[in-house]
Amino acid sequence: MLKPLKIGRLSLAHNVVLAPLAGITNLPFRLLCRRNGAALAFTEMVSVNGLVREGTKTLALLKSCPEDRPLGIQLFGDSPESLAEAARMVAEYGELLDINMGCPVRKVVGTGAGSALLRDPAGIAAIVKAVRAATALPLTIKIRSGWHCGDDTYLEIGRIAEAEGCDAVTLHPRSRSQMFSGHADWSQIARLKECLTIPVIGSGDIFSADDCRTMMAETGCDGVMIARGALGNPWIFRQVLELEERGAVTPAAAAERADAMRQHLELFVQESGEAVAAREMKKHIGWYARGFAGAADIRREANSVRTVADLFTLIERITGTPDDHHAHA
């Protein structure tokens, strides 16, 4: 299942990576996933208009450290010129550039970026060509299968990306109109893999180590990108490595959950200060607090917590909780 992955000049230890997630994959979360074994992690989506106009504020999204490498930087925009300019601006901040052509959110699509690009294959060709000319970094694109169910432009776009110099393509096999509903059609990943010679990375509905193994077996993809499956679950990367090494995974005990939450909160405080950390960690605790007795109470209390000290107290309560792997609380 696991194997080294080469994307352009970048060689990764293995082929399971953390997706770019807006509002989630900041430095603290990336570090946590790396400590659990992610081979590559991506920044949140970086707006090229923000970079070109505001500079420093947007560059804050690229903040990294030696432990956070190799780093993929994901850009979103709709014009070849601005994306090429942004690629030049961020070249020294990471080891790989990705262009978002899959985000279905109205705010992004309304600017002509994200999955809106899927309606314009010629525009995608111009973008990849311009960015390829602007940077020597490994270059990838992340796409969905198409704009509407059934229009399936992904094969054409994959071929265009390869022809214009992309080093890999990541496919989330849902259309834009599906958003996150229904099931990702993994057979589309297999079809794209058959069409291209560059690596194809699969994404969509990966919530366990077993899902990773199944996707690779069913599609022949070169790598797997974990997105929502890592929320409150950074040990999914540890479990993928365990499944490969010994054919079984160790479930996350309550103590491991508490330890991950503690680390996450400490990294957040270090990075952003106590006020931001307290506010932002609430949503993460909502994801972490699953699968043990009293999890629903923890989630409820986290919503009303005001300080980092109170969050640490809440986390401490989880440490001694008996595990209940059948709980859906």
Residue pairs with C-beta under 8 A, 6 or more apart in sequence:
1 212
1 213
1 216
1 217
1 243
1 244
2 14
2 15
2 16
2 240
2 241
2 244
3 14
3 15
4 11
4 12
4 13
4 14
4 15
5 11
5 12
5 14
5 15
5 39
5 199
5 222
5 223
6 12
6 199
7 96
7 138
7 140
7 167
7 168
7 199
8 96
8 137
8 138
8 139
8 167
8 168
9 138
10 70
10 95
10 96
10 138
12 39
12 40
12 70
12 223
13 39
14 39
14 241
15 39
15 201
15 222
15 223
15 224
16 37
16 38
16 39
16 212
16 223
16 224
16 226
16 237
16 240
17 38
17 39
17 40
17 41
17 42
17 72
17 201
17 223
17 224
17 225
17 226
18 25
18 30
18 33
18 34
18 38
18 40
18 41
18 42
18 225
18 226
18 230
18 237
19 25
19 42
19 142
19 203
19 225
19 226
19 227
19 230
20 42
20 43
20 44
20 45
20 72
20 74
20 98
20 100
20 142
21 44
21 227
21 228
21 231
22 44
22 45
22 103
22 105
23 44
24 44
24 231
25 41
25 42
25 43
25 44
26 44
26 61
26 271
27 63
27 64
27 65
27 68
27 267
27 271
28 264
28 267
28 268
28 270
28 271
28 272
29 234
29 264
29 284
30 38
30 41
30 42
30 43
30 68
30 71
31 65
31 67
31 68
31 267
32 234
32 260
32 263
32 264
32 267
33 41
33 230
33 234
33 237
34 41
34 67
34 68
35 234
35 263
36 234
36 235
36 236
36 237
36 238
37 237
37 238
37 240
37 241
38 226
38 237
40 70
40 71
40 72
40 96
41 68
41 71
41 72
42 71
42 72
42 73
42 74
42 98
43 61
43 62
43 71
43 72
43 73
43 74
43 94
44 61
44 74
45 74
45 75
45 76
45 100
45 103
45 108
46 58
46 61
46 62
46 73
46 74
46 75
46 76
46 86
46 90
47 58
47 75
47 76
47 77
48 75
48 76
48 77
48 79
48 82
48 83
48 85
48 86
49 77
49 82
49 111
50 57
50 58
51 58
51 59
51 75
51 85
51 86
51 89
51 90
52 82
52 85
52 86
52 89
59 90
59 93
62 73
62 90
62 93
62 94
63 271
64 71
64 93
64 94
69 95
70 94
70 95
70 96
71 93
71 94
71 95
71 96
72 94
72 95
72 96
72 97
72 98
72 140
73 90
73 93
73 94
73 96
73 97
73 98
74 97
74 98
74 99
74 100
74 142
75 83
75 86
75 87
75 90
75 97
75 98
75 99
75 100
76 99
76 100
76 103
76 108
76 113
76 114
77 83
77 86
77 111
77 113
78 111
78 112
78 113
78 116
78 117
78 123
79 127
80 123
80 126
80 127
80 129
80 130
80 131
81 130
83 99
83 127
83 130
83 131
84 130
84 131
84 133
84 134
85 134
87 97
87 131
87 134
87 135
87 137
88 134
88 135
90 97
91 135
91 136
91 137
94 137
95 137
95 138
96 137
96 138
96 139
96 140
97 131
97 135
97 137
97 138
97 139
97 140
98 139
98 140
98 141
98 142
98 170
99 127
99 128
99 131
99 139
99 140
99 141
99 142
100 108
100 113
100 114
100 142
101 114
101 115
101 117
101 118
101 124
101 141
101 142
101 143
101 144
101 157
102 114
102 115
102 118
102 142
102 143
102 144
102 170
102 172
102 176
103 109
103 113
103 114
103 115
104 114
104 115
104 144
104 176
104 178
104 179
104 180
105 114
108 114
108 115
108 116
109 115
109 116
109 176
110 116
115 143
115 144
115 147
115 176
116 147
116 176
117 123
117 124
117 127
118 124
118 143
118 144
118 146
118 147
118 153
118 154
118 157
118 176
119 147
119 153
121 153
121 156
121 157
121 160
124 141
124 157
124 160
124 161
125 160
125 163
125 164
128 139
128 141
128 160
128 161
128 164
128 165
128 166
129 164
129 165
131 139
132 139
132 164
132 165
132 166
138 167
138 168
139 165
139 166
139 167
140 166
140 167
140 168
140 169
140 170
140 201
141 157
141 161
141 166
141 169
141 170
142 169
142 170
142 171
142 172
142 203
142 225
143 154
143 157
143 158
143 169
143 170
143 171
143 172
144 154
144 171
144 172
144 173
144 174
144 175
144 176
145 152
145 153
145 154
145 171
145 172
145 173
145 174
145 175
145 185
145 188
146 152
146 153
146 154
146 175
146 176
147 153
147 175
147 176
147 177
148 175
148 176
148 177
149 175
149 177
149 178
150 175
151 175
152 188
154 171
154 173
154 188
154 192
155 191
155 192
155 195
157 169
158 169
158 171
158 192
158 195
158 196
158 200
159 195
159 196
161 169
161 198
162 169
162 196
162 197
162 198
166 198
167 198
167 199
168 198
168 199
168 200
168 201
168 222
168 223
169 192
169 196
169 198
169 199
169 200
169 201
170 200
170 201
170 202
170 203
170 225
171 188
171 189
171 192
171 200
171 201
171 202
171 203
172 184
172 203
172 204
172 227
173 184
173 185
173 186
173 187
173 188
173 189
173 202
173 204
174 180
174 182
174 184
174 185
174 204
180 228
183 205
184 203
184 204
184 205
186 202
186 204
186 205
186 215
186 218
186 219
187 218
187 219
189 200
189 202
189 215
189 219
189 221
190 218
190 219
190 220
190 221
192 200
193 200
193 219
193 220
193 221
193 222
199 222
199 223
200 221
200 222
201 221
201 222
201 223
201 224
201 225
202 215
202 216
202 219
202 221
202 223
202 224
202 225
203 224
203 225
203 226
203 227
204 227
205 211
205 229
206 212
206 215
206 224
206 225
206 226
206 227
206 229
207 228
207 229
207 233
207 236
208 229
208 236
208 239
209 236
209 239
209 240
209 242
209 243
209 249
210 243
210 249
211 229
212 224
212 226
212 240
212 243
213 240
213 243
215 221
215 224
216 224
226 236
226 237
229 236
230 236
230 237
231 284
231 287
232 284
232 286
232 287
232 288
232 289
232 290
233 252
233 287
234 260
235 252
235 256
235 260
238 250
239 249
239 250
242 248
242 249
242 250
243 249
251 323
251 325
252 260
252 291
253 323
254 292
254 318
254 319
254 320
254 321
254 322
254 323
255 318
255 319
255 320
257 288
257 289
257 291
257 292
257 318
258 315
258 316
258 318
258 319
259 319
260 288
261 281
261 284
261 285
261 288
261 315
261 318
262 312
262 315
264 281
264 284
265 277
265 281
265 308
265 311
265 312
265 315
268 276
268 277
268 280
268 281
269 277
269 308
271 277
272 280
274 307
274 308
277 308
278 305
278 306
278 307
278 308
278 310
278 311
281 302
281 311
282 302
282 303
282 305
285 298
285 299
285 302
285 311
285 314
285 315
286 299
286 302
286 303
289 295
289 296
289 298
289 299
289 302
289 318
290 327
290 328
290 329
291 323
291 324
291 325
291 327
291 328
291 329
292 318
292 321
292 322
292 323
292 324
292 327
292 329
293 321
293 322
293 324
293 327
293 329
294 317
294 321
294 329
295 327
295 329
296 329
298 314
298 317
298 318
301 314
302 311
302 314
305 311
305 314
